[in-house]
């Protein structure tokens, strides 16, 4: 019995919540778009905006 060694990605919940409020898509769909499970124009937009917002949060927090 092998244990699962694959690490799960963790996403910034504040950024996910912000995208959910802005676009109205489910949080699960947004996560799938970010990790590449979904392939669509909207997925590309969400992924790009997620990375931009995540960078802004890191800068704001002094990272």
Residue pairs with C-beta under 8 A, 6 or more apart in sequence:
9 35
11 31
11 34
11 50
12 53
12 54
12 57
14 57
15 50
15 53
15 54
15 57
16 27
16 30
16 31
16 50
17 27
18 53
19 25
19 30
19 46
19 49
19 50
19 53
20 26
20 27
20 30
23 30
23 42
23 46
25 33
25 42
25 46
29 38
30 46
30 50
32 38
32 43
33 40
33 42
33 43
33 46
33 47
34 46
34 47
34 50
36 47
